[in-house]
Amino acid sequence: MSDRGHIPESRQREKPRADLQWIGKSMKRVEDPRLLVGKGIYADDINVPEMAHAAVLRSPHAHARIVSIDASKAEALPGVLCVMTGADAAEVCDPLPTWASPPVLQAVIAHDRVRHVGEAVVAVAAEDRYIAEDACDLIEVEYEPLPPVVDPEEALTSTGDAVLHPERGDTNIGLERTLTFGPVEEDFAAADLVIERRFRWPRSGGQPLETVGAVASFDEGAGRFTIQCNTSMYNYCGWMIASTLRVAPHKLNIVPTLAGGSFGSKMFVHKVPVMAAVLARAVGRPVKFMEDRIDNTTSCDNHASDRVYYAKLALKQDGTLLSLKTRIIDDYGAYLQFGVGQHGNALSQCVGPYRINSVEVDLAAVLTNKCQQGAYRGFGSEVANFVIERLVDAAADELGVDRIALRRQNFIQPDQFPYLIPTGNMYDSGNYQAVLEETLKLADVEGWRAKQAEGRKEGRYIGIGVASCQERSVFSATEFWMWNLEPGVEWTSSPDGVSVKIDPTGKAFVTLHSPFWGNSPETVAAQVLAEQLTIDPSDIEITYSDTDQGLNSTGPGGSRFTVMVTGAIVGAAGKIREKLLRIAAHLMEADVRDLTLEDGAVQVKGVPDMKMSIAELADKAHYYRLSMPEDLDLTSGLDATYVYDHPVTTLPDPDERHMGIFYPIMGHSCHIPVVEVDIETGQVHFLHYAAVHDCGTMVNPMTLEGHIRGGTVNGIGTALFEEFSYDEAGQLTTALWTDYLIPTIKESPADIVVGHVETPSPFTEYGVKGGGEGGRMGGPPAIAAAIEDALKPLGVTIDSLPLPPSKLRALIREAQARSA
Amino acid sequence: MYPFTYHRPSSLDDAKARLAASEDGRLLAGGMSLLPTMRFRLASCADLVDLNGIEALAGIERGDGHVRVGAMTRHAAVAGSAEVREAIPALAALAGSIGDVQVRNRGTIGGSICFADPAADYPAGLLGLDATINTDRRAIGADDFFTGLYETALEEGEIAVSVEFAIPERAGWAKFGNQASRFAVVAVMVSQAAGGAVRLAVTGARTHVFRVTEMEQALAANFSEEALDGIPVSSEGLNEDLHADRDYRAHLIGVMARRAVRDALAR
């Protein structure tokens, strides 16, 4: 075994093929008709008899001790059913689930101390939401303000009253650790050149159209909760919510609703369902808690990576990249929900598509008076992409070589896959040159270079940016715990399951064990099952399980869904196909080996007349088992479940020389935006945008393109507009969408020209790779590069985002002042 | 929201009577500002008198030397009006630059000017085009109408009925909108009347819309972008927020003024 680990054998059953009937077709989404006619049931559409409503009084302070709470007026208000403080809640539930070890304890309602603006201080359940909110207005809370900690680098040295969690020690460093992979010092010593830059990646987050909501009820007779909620991962770790609620896991059923958008932020919501549940148990009636927008932006799981990087890239004069060293300070806010899983994630592709021999990451996860980080499209890897791409651009500029040429020179070559990077993660396959060449063609870079030169003569500032980015897919659980200082949750499995049933008439039913959260789960399942059973997708119905019925399923997130559910359906369909063949073999008196499943019927090879349709066989399977010989070893019915394990994962090396294979299904993309900067205002306009993605075998090009375009606009938001911005007092100044600026169609390119390269994975069924996060992975570094290129005559350097007009104009003014 | 009684009168007199009868009444026009504020419980009232049922308040009419726009006319109607586009294309451009499609289909000129948001577009249109506001009681010149942050010259219970724009020789509109929300960070309406008089009004930059007399004088002598060269814009007293500090706003006033002149000359 090398220092980088070993690569297991592939378990792929279905090879990519050219003759697929449904996989690879741009089929319209199965989900759309009911959603488009307004028949989708979202969390706020859930209403149950006797349901009460909750509202939450939130902290106006970033950091304060709670001295006293007087809720007497609220309790006296007619229609109020329950007023619950943090102290009350602590008596009936435990801290919220966390992956951090040692943990940073987080309560559903703060007690003793508030640690960010918007943290819950008192919850009220009442006959309706109006009364609940009126009651919140009547509650008097006395606070003793403590020093707010807002700047991540200052948080490194906090002591005394500025420490958020004194029980963890006199520091706001939640976790600090250095991981070294390969001969970093030797590589730096051998370098001719070291590029050093400081980067600032802003806190932004997913902005779902529907906020997080839950309707919880508690059956006192059975001692059992039912929670309907727009969350994910409920069949992976929903039992953790039961632990928080102090009931046994089988005394909690989580029922998913449609998630009106997530972008990661609903990956594993815990505060809202726990809040609804503790109130429901207290009042003895079902309780609905729907966040309003401010609840959501100030106190949910939307906030994402908020990092300062001190990055060094070592390279030879001939352009050979050698080693990458980063000191990262990540502002996690007040708690560590997923531990520092976002940095586990980033280690999966931190060297980008390049051959880099060694890596060192020195991480300080600091705790500050902000909302805790959750999950958001990219989960930390999008930041690593930004850093490596900016460094490669800087290296090219420093060497005086073309930015594209330096990339080409250092790409991992097609014959080097599967390829282990220094951190131990594997890149399963790829063809980075092909993606780059295709993008250059679609972007017409030569043509734009000519227009750029013409434009400069007229005082126009046109720029072209290129980013070649990794698009890792299918996380394994390692990423959540690899950085932990103490052993905690150290799961190795992260499977996804499906249940498939063929009814007596031959119609197919698929149960998914993870939710709809804005992607196309039903379409994927229908296409793959149709392919497997040679039936029509319109003969397939898709439903979703709750935790009572659920099979272990990690759910969407980390661009997993398509790969994992494809794998699970291949597994389940295989069992069904085998049973169909065995029944048909008996009925047609043929040998199983002479049978084949084609066009929805089992056929004796070479004898066109001898066949039985799936419907005929299903009928026999359901109603005529006893007409068949007893020794046939068949049960009645035609159904199968299958839990598909992660296609290829290995564990971290005990000596931490590497972290194992944990995020191996490696997509790739190249983004080339062409921008024009109005140097008088600082405004950026897109003149063209080309993006080519390689997500392996495509299941549905149309929905993939939707992901790419939507993700790219997401990336434009991150690059140019979006920021959860806290002022010095720790107030969130962008809590509303009037200030948290989300790009609309007007801020987006007129068209995003999308292209594809298909390099199938040798490890997944059919060679599929995930593509759910792609656009946001590649957009920001490409846009930063394009803006820098546009402003090259002025000498502006881009090392922080976002770049709203005011900030870009300030950079331009500084550059103009320098040159004047 | 806090509870209130909703009224939907069908005539102006009925609206006035209902407003007068309430201790704490408010008028509802398009609701683009008032309703969100009420939803956040930052505003409330006992009686909400909805003007959307009064047909006579909406409509566009071209008269001799002027265009009259009813107070309840939607932004989309002004932006798409053949009369406005022909008589004062810059005004149509202004209306078309407000918010997004949904806002333009609901929001009204009367609602915009009576709410007098410091970042609203119409106040610059009225002041820059020398408009007159007709109320149920009197006519008020734009110079006298906008008096402060969210403040106008309207008296208690006074209702704006229409806005009358004098048709200028030429006019231009330039707006630097807040990204995504598209409220004006700085926007400028410039016009030149047949007699040569120039008006240049700026919105988004102070508590309320204002004219820049140095620029107006320079343009009256020579209506060209170059005429504005060297005219300093002080940042003193300008608005400062997350999206633009004072210096940036001052700079944008100069840039938008030149672009408004360019727009006027190109129309």
Interface residues (C-beta under 8 A of the other chain):
Chain A: Y130 E133 E680 T681 Q683 L720 F721 S725 T733 T734 W737 T738 D739 L741 I742 P743 T744 K746 E747 P804 P805 S806 R809 A810
Chain B: M1 P3 R41 D100 F176 N178 Q179 A180 S181 R182 F183 L242 H243 A244 D245 Y248 H251 L252 V255
